[in-house]
């Protein structure tokens, strides 16, 4: 996509994205979708919490009956 640049480290691994403001304005929906997909990739690596533990925590905090 025009107006999108990447910043890479010394191993040529992409570390950051630079968006030109005009590109952001013209392609807002596509960029929003791209950022959403990137967040999904990042969250794949996060530790998962079983739903039972979440429910228990909410009940103990009085936020769920």
Secondary structure, DSSP 8 states (H G I E B T S, - for coil): -TTEEEEE-TT--EEEEEE-HHHHHHTHHHHHHHHHHHHHHHHHTS----HHHHHHHHHHTTS--
